[in-house]
Amino acid sequence: MTVAAPSEPPRDEAGLLAALTRYERALMADDVAVLDELFAPGPATLRAEGTGVLVGSGHIAAFRAVRGGAPARWLRRVHVRWTGPDAAHVVAESEREHGAGVQTQWWRRDEDGWRVHAAHVSGGPVAAPVDPGAADDPATWRVRGAPLVAGAGSGPLAGVRVAVKDLVAVAGQRVGGGVPAWLEQAPVEAAHAPALQRLLDAGAEVAGIAQTDELAFSLTGVNEHSGTPVNPRAPGRVPGGSSSGSAAAVAAGTADLGLGTDTAGSLRVPGSYCGLYAWRPTHGAVPVEGVLPLAPDFDTVGLLARDGATLRRAGTALLAAPGDRARPEVLLRSRTLLELASPETALAVEAALAALAVATGLPVRDVDVPADAPAAWTAAFRTVQAAQAWASHGAFLRAHPGVVSPSVAARFGAGEAVGAEELTTARDVVARTRAWLDDLLAQGWLCLPSTSTPAPSREAGPDGFEAARAGTLQLTTLASQCGVPALGLPWGRVGDLPVGLCVLAPRGADAGLLALLDGLGPA
């Protein structure tokens, strides 16, 4: 939402969001008395729907009394445009069980608080995926089955089809890592990775092994060996990486769940680009044994899903212990972090944050982040990540020159060049960033853009991809280097392109973060 200029009277953002929360809860509970209270009294109040307009609060109240309640809906974006310190236009976009809706309201504040003076409601079916071509896209899948691996047959994930990123061990298969030369020398796995086994034990099945970016050292989803998976939610644009194939499969509906990894944003970025829910767990909360490493200090195993309910069930299955389910008292917003995204993306994320605040009833509070901090923590992260990536795969790359694309080779080469003093300095910055974020998250959960822009065009080229990657890393690496859990909500829209809102919670608060999804969509 727009911040008032210093010369203007203060705007009651908290009061307006609280009134919107009260309205939404009354609407879902069919609490006619509260709804009548929140609509301004008098003959001039308007409510329009379809082709008719009710004029006057009495007629609106009479309509409500016999309507029998409104269909269940879940807010996804709330756009606020202030027309003065005591007046605002609000456009709320919602998802329904079998459709979508938009409600436009004009709110004014008087001595009795915020009230609606005019409203217009509309609805329609959910739009079908623009391009379902990823269903059989060879750039999406390396191996498929029907299923490839059966699950336990019963449990909370019974029938859930999993696209397994080609870093995760699947018994009887090889790990390819997105590089043909790696696949050629990889052994056949004798057992499933523990994280995959937990999903299978909960009833899920493996639909197949999904393609990944080369050795997971990319965020675009472009692989010169297997190609670029189709992004069904943004045709002509990259899906994001390195969990690119998993994201494309889930977005296309050929899988229900993506099991992937996130080191620098490899779940959150494709989640944002492909319009998916994404979860990066607390570092160490989900076992990484049986998973090809990149930078062990930051590597995690997490999930992608089209809906929050599936993500919540699967995330619970992956966690060895339930953990802290406490919710925050406030959602935190940083203008510094918002400004790292393009202006359109920042507006889209703010609309998603307002929807989250209204849906949960949690207030939003601004916090200060030093303007130079993101560049510093990103540089430190990249130094440590590159050094560890070279330690993980440098011997293979030396023995097989030319097996990865030039951009990926350059990142590994930067890791080879990191000296001991440079690495120590970077680790010190990471430690200070971690302590700072711990203090911040003790106050509330931090909300920021998942990516700096929507998905880049497939034709952007190396320079365009690197620019998008560099901008996004300033947002994604904060959670990565601090080891905290992150939840990507695919609610933002730039035009018709998805972008994500990311919520960071304290270390170990995965259960509470996943529980945030309760009531935010169909069960």
C-alpha positions as CSV (number, residue, x, y, z in Angstrom):
1,M,0.0,0.0,0.0
2,T,1.1,3.6,-0.7
3,V,2.8,5.3,2.2
4,A,1.6,8.8,3.0
5,A,4.0,11.7,2.2
6,P,5.3,13.4,5.4
7,S,3.3,16.6,4.7
8,E,0.0,14.7,4.5
9,P,-2.2,13.7,7.5
10,P,-1.4,10.2,8.7
11,R,-3.5,7.4,7.1
12,D,-5.1,4.9,9.3
13,E,-3.8,1.8,7.5
14,A,-4.1,-0.4,10.6
15,G,-7.7,0.7,11.2
16,L,-8.7,0.1,7.6
17,L,-7.1,-3.4,7.5
18,A,-8.8,-4.3,10.8
19,A,-12.2,-3.2,9.4
20,L,-11.6,-5.3,6.3
21,T,-10.8,-8.3,8.4
22,R,-13.9,-7.8,10.4
23,Y,-15.9,-7.5,7.2
24,E,-14.5,-10.7,5.7
25,R,-15.1,-12.7,8.9
26,A,-18.7,-11.4,9.1
27,L,-19.3,-12.2,5.5
28,M,-18.1,-15.8,5.9
29,A,-20.1,-16.2,9.1
30,D,-23.2,-14.5,7.6
31,D,-23.2,-12.2,10.6
32,V,-25.8,-9.8,9.2
33,A,-25.6,-7.4,12.1
34,V,-21.9,-6.8,11.7
35,L,-22.3,-6.4,8.0
36,D,-25.1,-3.9,8.4
37,E,-22.9,-2.0,10.9
38,L,-20.0,-1.8,8.5
39,F,-22.1,-0.4,5.7
40,A,-22.8,3.3,6.0
41,P,-26.4,4.1,7.0
42,G,-28.5,6.2,4.8
43,P,-30.2,6.3,1.4
44,A,-27.1,7.0,-0.6
45,T,-25.1,3.8,0.2
46,L,-24.7,1.5,-2.9
47,R,-24.2,-2.2,-3.5
48,A,-24.0,-3.5,-7.0
49,E,-23.8,-7.1,-8.3
50,G,-24.4,-8.5,-11.8
51,T,-26.8,-6.1,-13.6
52,G,-28.5,-4.7,-10.5
53,V,-27.8,-1.9,-7.9
54,L,-29.2,-1.7,-4.5
55,V,-29.5,1.9,-3.4
56,G,-29.8,2.7,0.3
57,S,-28.6,0.8,3.4
58,G,-32.2,-0.4,4.2
59,H,-32.5,-2.2,0.8
60,I,-29.0,-3.7,1.2
61,A,-29.8,-5.0,4.7
62,A,-33.0,-6.5,3.5
63,F,-31.2,-8.3,0.7
64,R,-28.6,-9.6,3.1
65,A,-31.3,-10.9,5.6
66,V,-32.7,-13.3,3.0
67,R,-29.6,-14.2,1.0
68,G,-28.5,-17.1,3.2
69,G,-24.8,-16.2,3.3
70,A,-22.1,-15.7,0.7
71,P,-20.1,-18.6,-0.8
72,A,-16.7,-19.3,0.8
73,R,-13.9,-17.3,-0.6
74,W,-10.2,-16.7,0.2
75,L,-8.5,-13.3,-0.4
76,R,-5.5,-13.3,-2.6
77,R,-4.9,-9.6,-3.3
78,V,-6.2,-6.4,-1.6
79,H,-5.4,-3.2,-3.5
80,V,-5.8,0.0,-1.5
81,R,-5.7,3.4,-3.2
82,W,-6.1,6.3,-0.8
83,T,-8.2,9.3,-1.8
84,G,-7.5,11.1,1.5
85,P,-6.5,10.4,5.1
86,D,-10.1,9.2,5.8
87,A,-11.1,7.6,2.5
88,A,-9.8,4.8,0.3
89,H,-10.8,2.7,-2.7
90,V,-10.3,-1.0,-2.0
91,V,-10.3,-3.7,-4.7
92,A,-10.2,-7.2,-3.2
93,E,-9.5,-10.3,-5.4
94,S,-10.6,-13.6,-4.1
95,E,-10.4,-17.3,-4.9
96,R,-13.5,-19.5,-4.5
97,E,-14.0,-23.3,-4.7
98,H,-14.9,-23.2,-8.3
99,G,-14.2,-19.6,-9.4
100,A,-12.8,-16.2,-8.6
101,G,-14.2,-12.9,-7.5
102,V,-13.5,-9.2,-7.3
103,Q,-15.1,-6.8,-4.9
104,T,-14.6,-3.0,-5.2
105,Q,-15.5,-0.9,-2.2
106,W,-15.3,2.8,-1.2
107,W,-14.5,3.1,2.5
108,R,-14.7,6.2,4.6
109,R,-13.8,6.9,8.2
110,D,-16.1,9.0,10.5
111,E,-16.5,9.2,14.2
112,D,-17.9,5.7,14.2
113,G,-15.0,4.2,12.4
114,W,-14.5,2.8,8.9
115,R,-17.6,2.0,6.8
116,V,-18.4,1.0,3.2
117,H,-20.3,3.7,1.2
118,A,-20.3,1.9,-2.1
119,A,-19.5,-1.7,-3.2
120,H,-19.5,-3.7,-6.4
121,V,-19.2,-7.5,-6.5
122,S,-18.4,-9.7,-9.5
123,G,-17.3,-13.2,-10.1
124,G,-16.4,-15.8,-12.7
125,P,-14.8,-19.1,-13.3
126,V,-11.1,-19.7,-12.7
127,A,-9.1,-19.3,-15.9
128,A,-7.6,-22.5,-17.3
129,P,-3.8,-22.7,-17.6
130,V,-2.7,-20.7,-20.6
131,D,-0.3,-23.3,-21.9
132,P,-0.6,-26.9,-20.7
133,G,2.2,-28.0,-22.9
134,A,4.4,-28.9,-20.0
135,A,2.4,-32.1,-19.5
136,D,4.8,-34.1,-21.7
137,D,7.6,-31.7,-22.0
138,P,10.9,-33.6,-22.2
139,A,12.6,-30.6,-20.7
140,T,10.4,-31.1,-17.6
141,W,10.9,-34.9,-17.0
142,R,14.0,-37.1,-17.2
143,V,12.2,-40.2,-16.2
144,R,8.4,-40.8,-15.8
145,G,6.3,-43.7,-14.6
146,A,2.7,-44.6,-13.9
147,P,3.8,-44.4,-11.2
148,L,7.6,-44.7,-11.1
149,V,7.4,-45.6,-7.4
150,A,4.3,-46.6,-5.5
151,G,3.6,-45.2,-2.1
152,A,2.3,-46.8,1.1
153,G,-1.2,-46.9,-0.4
154,S,-2.8,-45.0,2.4
155,G,-2.1,-42.0,4.6
156,P,-2.4,-38.2,4.5
157,L,-0.8,-38.0,1.0
158,A,-2.5,-41.0,-0.6
159,G,-2.7,-40.5,-4.3
160,V,-0.5,-37.4,-4.3
161,R,1.9,-37.5,-7.3
162,V,5.4,-36.3,-6.6
163,A,7.9,-34.8,-9.1
164,V,11.3,-35.6,-7.6
165,K,14.1,-33.2,-8.5
166,D,17.0,-34.9,-10.1
167,L,19.2,-34.4,-7.1
168,V,17.2,-36.7,-4.8
169,A,18.0,-40.4,-4.6
170,V,15.2,-42.7,-6.0
171,A,15.9,-46.4,-5.4
172,G,16.8,-48.2,-8.6
173,Q,17.5,-44.9,-10.5
174,R,20.6,-42.7,-11.0
175,V,20.9,-39.1,-9.9
176,G,21.6,-37.0,-13.0
177,G,22.1,-33.5,-11.5
178,G,21.1,-31.9,-14.7
179,V,24.4,-32.8,-16.4
180,P,24.7,-35.8,-18.8
181,A,28.3,-36.4,-17.8
182,W,27.3,-36.7,-14.2
183,L,24.5,-39.1,-15.0
184,E,26.8,-41.3,-16.9
185,Q,29.1,-41.9,-13.9
186,A,26.5,-41.9,-11.2
187,P,25.7,-45.2,-9.4
188,V,22.3,-46.7,-9.3
189,E,20.8,-45.7,-5.9
190,A,20.1,-48.6,-3.5
191,A,17.6,-46.7,-1.4
192,H,15.4,-43.6,-1.4
193,A,16.6,-40.4,0.2
194,P,15.0,-40.2,3.7
195,A,13.0,-37.1,2.7
196,L,11.4,-39.0,-0.2
197,Q,10.8,-42.0,2.0
198,R,8.8,-39.9,4.4
199,L,6.5,-38.8,1.6
200,L,6.1,-42.4,0.4
201,D,5.4,-43.6,3.9
202,A,2.6,-40.9,4.1
203,G,1.0,-42.4,0.9
204,A,2.5,-40.3,-1.9
205,E,3.8,-41.9,-5.1
206,V,6.6,-40.8,-7.4
207,A,5.3,-39.6,-10.8
208,G,8.8,-39.3,-12.1
209,I,12.2,-37.6,-11.9
210,A,12.1,-34.0,-12.9
211,Q,14.9,-32.1,-14.7
212,T,17.0,-29.6,-12.8
213,D,19.5,-26.8,-13.7
214,E,23.1,-27.9,-14.0
215,L,24.2,-29.1,-10.6
216,A,21.5,-26.9,-9.1
217,F,23.7,-23.8,-9.6
218,S,21.2,-21.5,-11.3
219,L,17.8,-19.8,-10.7
220,T,16.4,-19.5,-14.2
221,G,15.4,-23.0,-15.2
222,V,17.5,-22.9,-18.4
223,N,19.6,-26.0,-19.0
224,E,21.6,-26.2,-22.3
225,H,21.5,-30.1,-22.1
226,S,17.8,-30.8,-21.5
227,G,16.3,-27.5,-22.5
228,T,14.0,-25.1,-20.7
229,P,10.8,-26.5,-19.2
230,V,7.5,-24.9,-20.3
231,N,6.1,-22.5,-17.7
232,P,2.3,-23.1,-18.0
233,R,1.5,-20.0,-15.9
234,A,3.7,-17.7,-18.0
235,P,4.0,-18.9,-21.6
236,G,7.2,-17.8,-23.3
237,R,9.0,-17.3,-20.0
238,V,11.4,-19.3,-17.9
239,P,10.0,-21.5,-15.0
240,G,12.8,-20.6,-12.6
241,G,15.4,-22.9,-11.1
242,S,17.0,-24.9,-10.0
243,S,13.8,-27.0,-9.1
244,S,12.7,-26.1,-12.7
245,G,11.3,-29.4,-13.8
246,S,9.4,-30.0,-10.5
247,A,7.8,-26.6,-10.7
248,A,6.8,-27.0,-14.3
249,A,5.3,-30.4,-13.7
250,V,3.3,-29.2,-10.7
251,A,2.1,-26.1,-12.5
252,A,1.0,-28.2,-15.5
253,G,-0.9,-30.6,-13.3
254,T,1.2,-33.7,-14.2
255,A,2.3,-33.8,-10.5
256,D,0.6,-32.6,-7.4
257,L,3.8,-32.0,-5.4
258,G,7.4,-31.0,-6.2
259,L,10.1,-32.4,-4.0
260,G,13.1,-30.1,-4.5
261,T,16.0,-28.3,-3.0
262,D,16.5,-24.7,-2.0
263,T,20.0,-23.3,-1.5
264,A,19.7,-19.7,-2.7
265,G,16.0,-19.7,-3.6
266,S,15.6,-22.8,-5.9
267,L,12.1,-23.5,-4.6
268,R,11.0,-19.9,-3.9
269,V,12.0,-18.6,-7.3
270,P,10.2,-21.2,-9.4
271,G,7.3,-20.9,-7.0
272,S,7.1,-17.2,-7.7
273,Y,7.6,-17.6,-11.5
274,C,5.1,-20.5,-11.9
275,G,2.4,-19.4,-9.4
276,L,3.0,-22.1,-6.8
277,Y,3.2,-22.4,-3.0
278,A,6.8,-23.0,-1.9
279,W,8.3,-24.0,1.4
280,R,12.0,-23.8,2.3
281,P,12.3,-25.5,5.8
282,T,14.5,-24.5,8.7
283,H,18.1,-25.6,7.9
284,G,18.4,-29.2,9.2
285,A,14.7,-29.7,9.8
286,V,14.4,-32.1,6.9
287,P,17.2,-34.6,6.2
288,V,19.4,-33.9,3.2
289,E,21.1,-37.4,3.1
290,G,20.7,-39.0,-0.3
291,V,20.6,-35.6,-2.0
292,L,23.3,-34.2,-4.2
293,P,24.8,-31.2,-2.4
294,L,25.7,-27.8,-3.6
295,A,26.6,-25.7,-0.6
296,P,25.9,-27.7,2.6
297,D,25.8,-24.7,4.9
298,F,22.7,-23.6,3.0
299,D,21.2,-26.7,1.3
300,T,17.6,-27.6,2.3
301,V,15.0,-30.0,1.0
302,G,11.5,-28.6,0.6
303,L,8.3,-28.5,-1.5
304,L,6.2,-26.9,-4.2
305,A,2.4,-27.3,-4.6
306,R,-0.5,-25.7,-6.4
307,D,-2.5,-25.4,-3.2
308,G,-1.7,-24.6,0.3
309,A,-3.5,-27.6,1.8
310,T,-1.3,-30.1,-0.1
311,L,1.8,-28.2,0.9
312,R,0.7,-28.2,4.5
313,R,0.1,-32.0,4.6
314,A,3.3,-32.8,2.8
315,G,5.4,-30.4,4.9
316,T,4.0,-32.0,8.1
317,A,5.0,-35.4,6.8
318,L,8.6,-34.2,6.1
319,L,9.1,-32.7,9.6
320,A,10.4,-35.2,12.1
321,A,8.9,-33.2,15.0
322,P,5.8,-31.0,15.0
323,G,7.7,-28.0,16.3
324,D,6.4,-24.6,17.4
325,R,2.9,-23.8,16.0
326,A,2.7,-20.4,17.5
327,R,1.6,-17.5,15.3
328,P,3.2,-14.1,15.2
329,E,1.6,-11.0,16.7
330,V,2.5,-8.9,13.7
331,L,3.6,-9.1,10.1
332,L,6.7,-7.0,9.3
333,R,7.3,-5.0,6.1
334,S,10.5,-3.4,5.0
335,R,10.5,-0.6,2.4
336,T,14.1,-1.3,1.7
337,L,13.3,-4.9,0.7
338,L,10.3,-3.9,-1.3
339,E,12.4,-1.5,-3.3
340,L,14.7,-4.3,-4.3
341,A,11.8,-5.5,-6.6
342,S,10.6,-3.7,-9.6
343,P,7.9,-1.1,-8.8
344,E,5.2,-3.3,-10.4
345,T,6.3,-6.3,-8.4
346,A,6.5,-4.3,-5.2
347,L,2.9,-3.2,-5.7
348,A,1.8,-6.7,-6.4
349,V,3.5,-8.0,-3.3
350,E,1.9,-5.3,-1.2
351,A,-1.5,-6.3,-2.4
352,A,-0.8,-9.9,-1.4
353,L,0.5,-8.8,2.0
354,A,-2.7,-6.8,2.6
355,A,-4.7,-9.9,1.7
356,L,-2.7,-12.0,4.2
357,A,-3.1,-9.3,6.9
358,V,-6.9,-9.2,6.4
359,A,-7.3,-13.0,6.2
360,T,-5.2,-13.6,9.3
361,G,-6.2,-10.5,11.2
362,L,-2.5,-9.7,11.9
363,P,-1.4,-6.1,11.8
364,V,1.4,-4.9,9.5
365,R,4.3,-2.9,10.9
366,D,7.1,-1.3,9.1
367,V,10.7,-2.1,10.1
368,D,14.0,-0.5,9.1
369,V,16.5,-2.4,7.1
370,P,19.7,-0.4,6.3
371,A,19.8,0.4,2.6
372,D,23.3,-1.1,2.2
373,A,22.6,-4.3,4.1
374,P,21.1,-6.5,1.2
375,A,24.1,-6.0,-1.0
376,A,26.5,-6.9,1.8
377,W,24.7,-10.0,2.9
378,T,24.3,-11.1,-0.7
379,A,27.9,-10.7,-1.5
380,A,28.9,-12.7,1.6
381,F,26.4,-15.4,0.8
382,R,27.7,-15.8,-2.7
383,T,31.3,-16.0,-1.5
384,V,30.5,-18.9,0.9
385,Q,28.1,-20.6,-1.5
386,A,30.7,-20.5,-4.4
387,A,33.5,-21.8,-2.2
388,Q,31.3,-24.7,-1.0
389,A,30.0,-25.4,-4.4
390,W,33.6,-25.8,-5.7
391,A,34.4,-28.0,-2.7
392,S,31.4,-30.2,-3.6
393,H,32.0,-30.5,-7.4
394,G,35.4,-29.0,-8.3
395,A,37.1,-32.4,-8.7
396,F,34.4,-33.5,-11.1
397,L,34.5,-30.3,-13.2
398,R,38.3,-30.5,-13.4
399,A,38.1,-34.1,-14.6
400,H,35.3,-33.2,-17.1
401,P,36.1,-29.8,-18.6
402,G,33.3,-28.2,-20.6
403,V,30.5,-30.3,-19.3
404,V,28.5,-27.4,-17.9
405,S,27.4,-24.1,-19.6
406,P,29.7,-21.1,-19.5
407,S,27.6,-19.2,-17.0
408,V,27.5,-22.1,-14.5
409,A,31.2,-22.8,-15.0
410,A,31.9,-19.2,-14.2
411,R,30.1,-19.5,-10.8
412,F,32.0,-22.6,-10.0
413,G,35.2,-20.9,-11.1
414,A,34.5,-18.0,-8.7
415,G,34.4,-20.5,-5.9
416,E,37.8,-22.0,-6.8
417,A,39.2,-18.5,-6.5
418,V,37.9,-17.8,-3.0
419,G,40.8,-17.4,-0.6
420,A,40.8,-18.3,3.1
421,E,40.8,-14.7,4.3
422,E,38.0,-13.8,2.0
423,L,36.0,-16.8,3.1
424,T,36.5,-15.9,6.8
425,T,35.4,-12.3,6.2
426,A,32.2,-13.5,4.4
427,R,31.4,-16.0,7.2
428,D,31.6,-13.1,9.7
429,V,29.1,-11.1,7.7
430,V,26.8,-14.2,7.5
431,A,27.0,-14.6,11.3
432,R,26.1,-10.9,11.9
433,T,23.2,-11.1,9.4
434,R,21.9,-14.2,11.2
435,A,22.0,-12.5,14.6
436,W,20.3,-9.4,13.2
437,L,17.5,-11.4,11.6
438,D,17.0,-13.5,14.7
439,D,16.4,-10.3,16.7
440,L,14.0,-9.0,14.0
441,L,12.0,-12.2,13.7
442,A,11.5,-12.2,17.5
443,Q,9.3,-9.2,16.9
444,G,7.2,-10.7,14.1
445,W,7.3,-12.5,10.7
446,L,9.1,-10.7,7.9
447,C,7.2,-10.4,4.6
448,L,9.1,-9.6,1.4
449,P,9.0,-10.3,-2.4
450,S,9.9,-13.8,-3.4
451,T,11.6,-12.5,-6.5
452,S,12.5,-9.1,-7.8
453,T,10.4,-9.5,-11.0
454,P,8.1,-11.9,-12.7
455,A,9.6,-14.7,-14.8
456,P,12.0,-13.3,-17.5
457,S,11.4,-14.1,-21.1
458,R,13.0,-17.3,-22.4
459,E,14.7,-15.0,-25.0
460,A,16.3,-12.7,-22.3
461,G,19.7,-14.3,-22.9
462,P,22.6,-14.7,-20.4
463,D,22.8,-11.0,-19.5
464,G,19.1,-10.7,-18.9
465,F,19.1,-13.9,-16.8
466,E,22.0,-12.8,-14.7
467,A,20.4,-9.4,-14.1
468,A,17.2,-11.1,-12.8
469,R,19.3,-13.5,-10.8
470,A,21.3,-10.8,-9.1
471,G,18.3,-8.8,-8.2
472,T,16.4,-11.7,-6.8
473,L,19.4,-13.0,-4.8
474,Q,19.3,-9.9,-2.6
475,L,15.8,-11.1,-1.5
476,T,16.3,-14.9,-1.3
477,T,19.7,-15.2,0.3
478,L,18.5,-13.7,3.6
479,A,16.6,-16.8,4.6
480,S,19.2,-19.1,3.1
481,Q,22.2,-17.8,5.1
482,C,20.2,-17.4,8.3
483,G,18.7,-20.9,8.2
484,V,15.2,-19.7,8.8
485,P,12.0,-21.2,7.2
486,A,10.4,-19.4,4.3
487,L,6.9,-19.8,2.8
488,G,6.1,-18.5,-0.7
489,L,2.5,-17.5,-1.3
490,P,1.7,-17.2,-5.1
491,W,-0.8,-14.4,-4.7
492,G,0.8,-11.5,-6.5
493,R,0.1,-10.5,-10.1
494,V,2.0,-8.2,-12.5
495,G,-0.4,-8.1,-15.3
496,D,-1.3,-11.7,-15.7
497,L,2.1,-13.0,-14.5
498,P,2.5,-14.5,-11.0
499,V,4.9,-13.2,-8.4
500,G,5.2,-14.5,-4.8
501,L,5.0,-13.0,-1.4
502,C,7.5,-14.7,0.9
503,V,7.1,-15.0,4.7
504,L,10.1,-15.6,6.9
505,A,9.6,-17.1,10.4
506,P,12.0,-17.8,13.3
507,R,14.3,-20.8,13.1
508,G,12.3,-24.0,14.0
509,A,8.9,-22.4,13.5
510,D,8.1,-24.5,10.4
511,A,4.9,-26.0,11.8
512,G,3.6,-22.5,12.7
513,L,4.5,-21.2,9.3
514,L,2.8,-24.1,7.5
515,A,-0.2,-23.6,9.8
516,L,-0.5,-20.1,8.4
517,L,-2.1,-21.8,5.4
518,D,-5.1,-23.0,7.5
519,G,-8.2,-21.2,6.3
520,L,-6.5,-19.6,3.4
521,G,-7.8,-21.9,0.8
522,P,-9.8,-25.1,0.1
523,A,-9.0,-28.0,2.4
